[in-house]
Amino acid sequence: MKKISPLKLFLGLTTLHMLATCWGFFSIGAQATTGAAFWFHVCAWLFYSFAYAVVTLIPAWLQSLLARTINRYTALLALTFSVIGILLVRSDLMIYDLYNFHFNGFIWNLVTTKGGLASLGTSDETYVAIGVSVAIVILIQQFAWWLSTRMQSFKPALLLTRPLYLVVLLAFVAQAVLYGISDVKNNGAILDSATVYPFYKRITFRSWAEKMGVQTVRHSSNHLNVDTSRIQYPLSAVTFSAVQQPPNIVILVAESLRWDRLTPEIMPHVWQFAQQGLYFKNHYSSGNGTREGLFGMFYGLYGSYWSSFLHAQQPPLLMQRVQALNYQLDLRTSALFSYPEFNKTLFASVPLAQLHEAEEKLTPWQRDQQNASEQIAFLRARDKQRPFMSFFFFESTHARYDFPEQAVIASPYLKDVNYWGMSRESLKPKIGEFKNRYTNAAHWVDQQMGRVLDELRAQGALDNTIVIITGDHGEEFLEKGFWGHNSSFVEEQTHTPMVVWMPQHAHAEIERMTSHLDISPTLLQALGAPEDSSSYSLGLSLLTTQSRPFVVVSDWHSIGVQTTDMKYRIPYLHHGVDHFVPTGPHDESLSASTQDSLMAKYQPLLLQAIQNCSRFLALHKDKAS
């Protein structure tokens, strides 16, 4: 019998390893499916596991062709790239399982930007677990190569070559046909779940079917074509009226702080402050991530503009106005101003020396404590003849949720957080303890905010100081299927607390929908901007009595439009995620007839939201295709 190439055998064994690694994608995609959808996932799992394995072995295959033999360099390339590929797929699975998206620009930014990984609050146990997993994958692949070199004359080993290729080919054809039919019939069971596999390639024959006289079911016509090439912000020059005594501005933002943490028990200092100021009870972030959340706060624009403004390093009109009025600045974060890139967006016009970051060697709760102390020191040392603006971003409420023992009000709580290997399934039995960590962290943040508020009261500064307290976005604990944020636009990830102190305004609790987009026009109008904010913002003043028909939240690849009775997600065309369907305002599923009725009712608003995504771009194209 002619010997079998060890590289072919290694491909077969690597495919088996990849099948085991990709089982999680199959489990997620095939969950609760039956019939054609189930078999689609069986075939997609088989084919894509093989495809991922093939890609990892391309360097080794090319080297063997050039060398005309399989040598130790072939083995080294095969082992190195197969290990890297398997680890990347495994990492992607963990990301998708927790956050409902694959490795993307956000994750790449997290990995490559200084402070990105540190922002997760990873522990030594996490790094040990990663090391153990890497070692296991290396050992398995080394054994697979050794076995491949020993099985060359072993007849049953032929099953790892041509028969395997035939099975994979049939699987590819089957899943492609099933997806194509689903596209024609608009079958969400397959269309909604196909992209669970990284780099899933859609194969459709809708046009061919229509030519053959087959009646097809049309997808929703709502898509975004986002052209981020030119900025026109503001749309026209803003004429400010004179302000005799510009108000001081204090903005306190807590990472991942959702609305239901604002209670007398968890956050007593902010709760008491809310009973004196304006308490917005139906307030939404402008995104489900930090970038989009703070971008909306400072610019009053959708997160879809983030990349354009980052590339142009275009500061917000709010900061330009504050600096023009010669405000003293106290800008501090317990994370980094370079992650996300707020030093190139929100504070692009501010010298780096005026952007204060807490010491990296400290834990998040210690950084928050240090920043609070230094903010208080600034308040005491400031020139009281000049207005000031103070911005403070708290980090304790970011996962892993950090706090000292004196802040514990919720027990039992998870003692350590190991990210490697974490999944929704592994989180379920301990999600309550995990959430208790979050509650304790929120309590600690409240104590630090209380220190700052007490200082403002002691100085009598509240008579001419606007204070805004909120979260950049929310945080989910599997209530709607996911943990953390950045994965969906459910209440838990987008609904944040909003407390505003406006001098000479009586306490009020506001029930109408408000948005982070409203913060910028509110502050700009206090600094002399015209009441009509349409030329410089997509938001409205928080002080208006005008009800807004919808709010918009954003993430890396879509916007979410929320009305009083519907939520609907619209993908950016160049990143597209297909087949979103509307849900109720609290994320409840709706019947098909209700979906159709709401989509017809709100079609003009959806088109308006789409057009707003390019409104502040010069020579923009307002197209909904």
Secondary structure, DSSP 8 states (H G I E B T S, - for coil): -----HHHHHHHHHHHHHHHHTHHHHHHHHTT--HHHHHHHHHHHHHHHHHHHHHHTHHHHHHHHHHTS--HHHHHHHHHHHHHHHHHHHHHHHHHHHHS--S-HHHHHHHHSTTTTGGGT--HHHHHHHHHHHHHHHHHHHHHHHHHHH-TT-GGGGGGSHHHHHHHHHHHHHHHHHHHHHHHHT-HHHHTTGGGSTT------HHHHHHTT----------B----S----SSS-------SS--EEEEEEETT--GGG-STTT-HHHHHHHTTSEEESSEE-SBSSHHHHHHHHHH-S-GGGHHHHHHHT---HHHHHHHHTT-EEEEEESSBTTBTTGGGTTTTTS-GGGEEE--TTS-HHHHHHHHHHHHHHHHHHS-TTS-EEEEEEE-TTSTT----GGG--S-S--S----TT--HHHHGGGHHHHHHHHHHHHHHHHHHHHHHHHHHHHHTGGGGEEEEEEESS--EESTTS-EESSS---HHHHB--EEEE-TT---EEE-S-EEGGGHHHHHHHHTT--S--TTT-SS--TT-----S-EEEE-SSEEEEE-SS-EEEEEBTTT-------B-TTS----HHHHHHHHHHHHHHHHHHHHHTTTTSTT------
